[in-house]
């Protein structure tokens, strides 16, 4: 956090709850409340460490995360389960019906398990960048970027160029 010019996060449950319950605009923790709400009402995916060898916590992480939905927004675990089912039904889960979509993920990002990680057809592609973390492909290029990240960015550019050329040809053929 220091490298990003931000304060370290508190590990106090009481402080976390107090911060998440604040509804006025804040300078720090921007988006934390909104992200939790979206997680409680659409995704239901929580980064947990349930394995007994986990170095981070010996607490039951999933129930603790679901309790936040109740404590902050008054949303029960059952409502979260129903909301996730609705989201997956509406968007197609990991097999969405879509065209010209490129799902980009890093294999070090815990969120990649929620995404599409294999091609679903000619116009729905997936790119899983080895040794990349959350949104790393969207960060500015740096000399320290790994070869796999550089290659991933090139693949993204090539895919976008292909789709833009197809769109341009379609417009020309359509007389627009």
ZADO-1210 file (C-alpha; in nm, 4 decimals, padded with zeros to 6 digits):
<atoms>
<atom x="00.0000" y="00.0000" z="00.0000" code="UNK" pos="1"/>
<atom x="00.2865" y="00.2343" z="00.0773" code="UNK" pos="2"/>
<atom x="00.4170" y="00.1952" z="-00.2793" code="UNK" pos="3"/>
<atom x="00.0772" y="00.3221" z="-00.3989" code="UNK" pos="4"/>
<atom x="00.0869" y="00.6175" z="-00.1596" code="UNK" pos="5"/>
<atom x="-00.1886" y="00.4699" z="00.0565" code="UNK" pos="6"/>
<atom x="-00.2191" y="00.3698" z="00.4192" code="UNK" pos="7"/>
<atom x="-00.1963" y="00.0062" z="00.5172" code="UNK" pos="8"/>
<atom x="-00.5279" y="-00.1644" z="00.5758" code="UNK" pos="9"/>
<atom x="-00.6534" y="-00.2253" z="00.9259" code="UNK" pos="10"/>
<atom x="-00.7028" y="-00.5822" z="01.0372" code="UNK" pos="11"/>
<atom x="-00.9547" y="-00.4835" z="01.3033" code="UNK" pos="12"/>
<atom x="-01.3024" y="-00.6227" z="01.2298" code="UNK" pos="13"/>
<atom x="-01.4634" y="-00.3374" z="01.4259" code="UNK" pos="14"/>
<atom x="-01.2709" y="-00.0735" z="01.2252" code="UNK" pos="15"/>
<atom x="-01.3562" y="-00.2477" z="00.8992" code="UNK" pos="16"/>
<atom x="-01.7256" y="-00.2561" z="00.9864" code="UNK" pos="17"/>
<atom x="-01.7221" y="00.1082" z="01.0928" code="UNK" pos="18"/>
<atom x="-01.5555" y="00.2138" z="00.7656" code="UNK" pos="19"/>
<atom x="-01.7904" y="00.0045" z="00.5504" code="UNK" pos="20"/>
<atom x="-02.0982" y="00.1509" z="00.7204" code="UNK" pos="21"/>
<atom x="-01.9996" y="00.5089" z="00.6314" code="UNK" pos="22"/>
<atom x="-02.2165" y="00.6323" z="00.3443" code="UNK" pos="23"/>
<atom x="-02.0636" y="00.9791" z="00.2984" code="UNK" pos="24"/>
<atom x="-01.7922" y="01.0235" z="00.0315" code="UNK" pos="25"/>
<atom x="-01.4469" y="00.9320" z="00.1617" code="UNK" pos="26"/>
<atom x="-01.0920" y="00.9864" z="00.0480" code="UNK" pos="27"/>
<atom x="-00.9539" y="00.6554" z="00.1739" code="UNK" pos="28"/>
<atom x="-01.1041" y="00.3174" z="00.1003" code="UNK" pos="29"/>
<atom x="-01.2663" y="00.4538" z="-00.2125" code="UNK" pos="30"/>
<atom x="-01.4955" y="00.1890" z="-00.3545" code="UNK" pos="31"/>
<atom x="-01.4655" y="-00.0616" z="-00.0689" code="UNK" pos="32"/>
<atom x="-01.8303" y="-00.0260" z="00.0331" code="UNK" pos="33"/>
<atom x="-01.9475" y="-00.0337" z="-00.3286" code="UNK" pos="34"/>
<atom x="-01.7354" y="-00.3394" z="-00.4073" code="UNK" pos="35"/>
<atom x="-01.8704" y="-00.5224" z="-00.1024" code="UNK" pos="36"/>
<atom x="-02.2278" y="-00.4392" z="-00.2061" code="UNK" pos="37"/>
<atom x="-02.1661" y="-00.5691" z="-00.5578" code="UNK" pos="38"/>
<atom x="-02.0082" y="-00.8825" z="-00.4142" code="UNK" pos="39"/>
<atom x="-02.3071" y="-00.9360" z="-00.1809" code="UNK" pos="40"/>
<atom x="-02.5656" y="-00.8746" z="-00.4532" code="UNK" pos="41"/>
<atom x="-02.4069" y="-01.0187" z="-00.7676" code="UNK" pos="42"/>
<atom x="-02.0842" y="-01.2181" z="-00.7333" code="UNK" pos="43"/>
<atom x="-02.0749" y="-01.3883" z="-00.3947" code="UNK" pos="44"/>
<atom x="-01.7072" y="-01.4637" z="-00.4523" code="UNK" pos="45"/>
<atom x="-01.4816" y="-01.4033" z="-00.1590" code="UNK" pos="46"/>
<atom x="-01.1096" y="-01.4606" z="-00.1520" code="UNK" pos="47"/>
<atom x="-01.0779" y="-01.7057" z="00.1328" code="UNK" pos="48"/>
<atom x="-00.8118" y="-01.9217" z="00.2821" code="UNK" pos="49"/>
<atom x="-00.9907" y="-02.2342" z="00.3982" code="UNK" pos="50"/>
<atom x="-00.6988" y="-02.4768" z="00.3743" code="UNK" pos="51"/>
<atom x="-00.5614" y="-02.5786" z="00.7180" code="UNK" pos="52"/>
<atom x="-00.2111" y="-02.4863" z="00.6013" code="UNK" pos="53"/>
<atom x="-00.3168" y="-02.1328" z="00.5077" code="UNK" pos="54"/>
<atom x="-00.0670" y="-01.8806" z="00.6450" code="UNK" pos="55"/>
<atom x="-00.3194" y="-01.5952" z="00.6657" code="UNK" pos="56"/>
<atom x="-00.6000" y="-01.7033" z="00.8953" code="UNK" pos="57"/>
<atom x="-00.7306" y="-01.9903" z="01.0992" code="UNK" pos="58"/>
<atom x="-01.0782" y="-01.8341" z="01.1094" code="UNK" pos="59"/>
<atom x="-01.3626" y="-01.9610" z="00.8912" code="UNK" pos="60"/>
<atom x="-01.3219" y="-01.6945" z="00.6242" code="UNK" pos="61"/>
<atom x="-01.6318" y="-01.7550" z="00.4107" code="UNK" pos="62"/>
<atom x="-01.8855" y="-01.7223" z="00.6948" code="UNK" pos="63"/>
<atom x="-01.6993" y="-01.4140" z="00.8132" code="UNK" pos="64"/>
<atom x="-01.7217" y="-01.2561" z="00.4673" code="UNK" pos="65"/>
<atom x="-02.0917" y="-01.3389" z="00.4344" code="UNK" pos="66"/>
<atom x="-02.1547" y="-01.1845" z="00.7775" code="UNK" pos="67"/>
<atom x="-02.0298" y="-00.8536" z="00.6360" code="UNK" pos="68"/>
<atom x="-02.3228" y="-00.8540" z="00.3910" code="UNK" pos="69"/>
<atom x="-02.5595" y="-00.8884" z="00.6850" code="UNK" pos="70"/>
<atom x="-02.3807" y="-00.6450" z="00.9156" code="UNK" pos="71"/>
<atom x="-02.3264" y="-00.3700" z="00.6580" code="UNK" pos="72"/>
<atom x="-02.6296" y="-00.4018" z="00.4297" code="UNK" pos="73"/>
<atom x="-02.8744" y="-00.6291" z="00.6141" code="UNK" pos="74"/>
<atom x="-02.8451" y="-00.8928" z="00.3394" code="UNK" pos="75"/>
<atom x="-02.8755" y="-01.2551" z="00.4473" code="UNK" pos="76"/>
<atom x="-02.6556" y="-01.5358" z="00.3205" code="UNK" pos="77"/>
<atom x="-02.9625" y="-01.6749" z="00.1416" code="UNK" pos="78"/>
<atom x="-03.0169" y="-01.3462" z="-00.0432" code="UNK" pos="79"/>
<atom x="-02.6527" y="-01.3519" z="-00.1557" code="UNK" pos="80"/>
<atom x="-02.6939" y="-01.7093" z="-00.2800" code="UNK" pos="81"/>
<atom x="-03.0082" y="-01.6116" z="-00.4717" code="UNK" pos="82"/>
<atom x="-02.8413" y="-01.2991" z="-00.6160" code="UNK" pos="83"/>
<atom x="-02.5423" y="-01.4993" z="-00.7408" code="UNK" pos="84"/>
<atom x="-02.7730" y="-01.7529" z="-00.9053" code="UNK" pos="85"/>
<atom x="-02.9599" y="-01.4676" z="-01.0767" code="UNK" pos="86"/>
<atom x="-02.6356" y="-01.3071" z="-01.1975" code="UNK" pos="87"/>
<atom x="-02.5081" y="-01.6370" z="-01.3383" code="UNK" pos="88"/>
<atom x="-02.8412" y="-01.7061" z="-01.5044" code="UNK" pos="89"/>
<atom x="-02.8612" y="-01.3591" z="-01.6590" code="UNK" pos="90"/>
<atom x="-02.5010" y="-01.3413" z="-01.7851" code="UNK" pos="91"/>
<atom x="-02.4453" y="-01.7100" z="-01.8547" code="UNK" pos="92"/>
<atom x="-02.1922" y="-01.7812" z="-01.5800" code="UNK" pos="93"/>
<atom x="-01.8699" y="-01.9098" z="-01.7311" code="UNK" pos="94"/>
<atom x="-02.0329" y="-01.9720" z="-02.0692" code="UNK" pos="95"/>
<atom x="-02.1854" y="-01.6352" z="-02.1593" code="UNK" pos="96"/>
<atom x="-02.3571" y="-01.5830" z="-02.4922" code="UNK" pos="97"/>
<atom x="-02.1493" y="-01.3027" z="-02.6383" code="UNK" pos="98"/>
<atom x="-01.9604" y="-01.1875" z="-02.9441" code="UNK" pos="99"/>
<atom x="-01.6354" y="-00.9997" z="-02.9797" code="UNK" pos="100"/>
<atom x="-01.5342" y="-01.0345" z="-02.6169" code="UNK" pos="101"/>
<atom x="-01.1824" y="-01.0969" z="-02.4958" code="UNK" pos="102"/>
<atom x="-01.1622" y="-01.2178" z="-02.1366" code="UNK" pos="103"/>
<atom x="-00.8172" y="-01.1262" z="-02.0007" code="UNK" pos="104"/>
<atom x="-00.6927" y="-01.2700" z="-01.6735" code="UNK" pos="105"/>
<atom x="-00.3707" y="-01.3258" z="-01.4873" code="UNK" pos="106"/>
<atom x="-00.3155" y="-01.6718" z="-01.3467" code="UNK" pos="107"/>
<atom x="-00.1923" y="-01.5198" z="-01.0172" code="UNK" pos="108"/>
<atom x="-00.5202" y="-01.3296" z="-00.9755" code="UNK" pos="109"/>
<atom x="-00.7605" y="-01.5105" z="-00.7427" code="UNK" pos="110"/>
<atom x="-01.0515" y="-01.3577" z="-00.9368" code="UNK" pos="111"/>
<atom x="-00.9636" y="-01.5463" z="-01.2557" code="UNK" pos="112"/>
<atom x="-01.1684" y="-01.8442" z="-01.1362" code="UNK" pos="113"/>
<atom x="-01.4803" y="-01.6286" z="-01.1837" code="UNK" pos="114"/>
<atom x="-01.3907" y="-01.5469" z="-01.5411" code="UNK" pos="115"/>
<atom x="-01.3840" y="-01.7213" z="-01.8734" code="UNK" pos="116"/>
<atom x="-01.0376" y="-01.8714" z="-01.9124" code="UNK" pos="117"/>
<atom x="-01.0827" y="-02.0768" z="-02.2309" code="UNK" pos="118"/>
<atom x="-01.1998" y="-01.9702" z="-02.5763" code="UNK" pos="119"/>
<atom x="-01.5739" y="-02.0198" z="-02.6222" code="UNK" pos="120"/>
<atom x="-01.5765" y="-01.9671" z="-02.9970" code="UNK" pos="121"/>
<atom x="-01.4265" y="-01.7630" z="-03.2782" code="UNK" pos="122"/>
<atom x="-01.5445" y="-01.4292" z="-03.1387" code="UNK" pos="123"/>
<atom x="-01.5259" y="-01.5064" z="-02.7658" code="UNK" pos="124"/>
<atom x="-01.1646" y="-01.5491" z="-02.6677" code="UNK" pos="125"/>
<atom x="-00.9837" y="-01.5927" z="-02.3414" code="UNK" pos="126"/>
<atom x="-00.6319" y="-01.4940" z="-02.2526" code="UNK" pos="127"/>
<atom x="-00.4738" y="-01.6219" z="-01.9315" code="UNK" pos="128"/>
<atom x="-00.1448" y="-01.4408" z="-01.8768" code="UNK" pos="129"/>
<atom x="00.1097" y="-01.6490" z="-01.6839" code="UNK" pos="130"/>
<atom x="00.2511" y="-01.4911" z="-01.3675" code="UNK" pos="131"/>
<atom x="00.0196" y="-01.1897" z="-01.3955" code="UNK" pos="132"/>
<atom x="-00.1966" y="-01.0488" z="-01.1210" code="UNK" pos="133"/>
<atom x="-00.5228" y="-00.8562" z="-01.1074" code="UNK" pos="134"/>
<atom x="-00.5522" y="-00.5955" z="-01.3881" code="UNK" pos="135"/>
<atom x="-00.1762" y="-00.6011" z="-01.4500" code="UNK" pos="136"/>
<atom x="-00.2372" y="-00.5961" z="-01.8269" code="UNK" pos="137"/>
<atom x="-00.4022" y="-00.2529" z="-01.7919" code="UNK" pos="138"/>
<atom x="-00.1085" y="-00.0925" z="-01.6111" code="UNK" pos="139"/>
<atom x="00.1398" y="00.1197" z="-01.8057" code="UNK" pos="140"/>
<atom x="00.4297" y="-00.0696" z="-01.9575" code="UNK" pos="141"/>
<atom x="00.7408" y="-00.0889" z="-01.7421" code="UNK" pos="142"/>
<atom x="01.0901" y="-00.2233" z="-01.8043" code="UNK" pos="143"/>
<atom x="01.0298" y="-00.4807" z="-01.5288" code="UNK" pos="144"/>
<atom x="00.7291" y="-00.6349" z="-01.7111" code="UNK" pos="145"/>
<atom x="00.7613" y="-01.0089" z="-01.7624" code="UNK" pos="146"/>
<atom x="00.7842" y="-01.1541" z="-02.1130" code="UNK" pos="147"/>
<atom x="00.4445" y="-01.3194" z="-02.0630" code="UNK" pos="148"/>
<atom x="00.2856" y="-00.9828" z="-01.9764" code="UNK" pos="149"/>
<atom x="00.4430" y="-00.8196" z="-02.2826" code="UNK" pos="150"/>
<atom x="00.3160" y="-01.1035" z="-02.5019" code="UNK" pos="151"/>
<atom x="-00.0281" y="-01.0794" z="-02.3412" code="UNK" pos="152"/>
<atom x="-00.0533" y="-00.7088" z="-02.4215" code="UNK" pos="153"/>
<atom x="00.0479" y="-00.7820" z="-02.7820" code="UNK" pos="154"/>
<atom x="-00.2246" y="-01.0481" z="-02.8037" code="UNK" pos="155"/>
<atom x="-00.4835" y="-00.8011" z="-02.6723" code="UNK" pos="156"/>
<atom x="-00.3765" y="-00.5412" z="-02.9289" code="UNK" pos="157"/>
<atom x="-00.3859" y="-00.7934" z="-03.2146" code="UNK" pos="158"/>
<atom x="-00.7352" y="-00.9112" z="-03.1175" code="UNK" pos="159"/>
<atom x="-00.8686" y="-00.5562" z="-03.0977" code="UNK" pos="160"/>
<atom x="-00.7125" y="-00.4666" z="-03.4328" code="UNK" pos="161"/>
<atom x="-00.8729" y="-00.7731" z="-03.5919" code="UNK" pos="162"/>
<atom x="-01.2175" y="-00.6821" z="-03.4603" code="UNK" pos="163"/>
<atom x="-01.1806" y="-00.3179" z="-03.5629" code="UNK" pos="164"/>
<atom x="-01.0844" y="-00.4202" z="-03.9172" code="UNK" pos="165"/>
<atom x="-01.3866" y="-00.6501" z="-03.9346" code="UNK" pos="166"/>
<atom x="-01.6134" y="-00.3701" z="-03.8119" code="UNK" pos="167"/>
<atom x="-01.4710" y="-00.1308" z="-04.0695" code="UNK" pos="168"/>
<atom x="-01.5252" y="-00.3823" z="-04.3522" code="UNK" pos="169"/>
<atom x="-01.8806" y="-00.4379" z="-04.2315" code="UNK" pos="170"/>
<atom x="-01.9509" y="-00.0637" z="-04.2370" code="UNK" pos="171"/>
<atom x="-01.8054" y="-00.0277" z="-04.5891" code="UNK" pos="172"/>
<atom x="-02.0148" y="-00.3192" z="-04.7175" code="UNK" pos="173"/>
<atom x="-02.3235" y="-00.1770" z="-04.5519" code="UNK" pos="174"/>
<atom x="-02.2788" y="00.1600" z="-04.7215" code="UNK" pos="175"/>
<atom x="-02.2437" y="00.3549" z="-04.4004" code="UNK" pos="176"/>
</atoms>
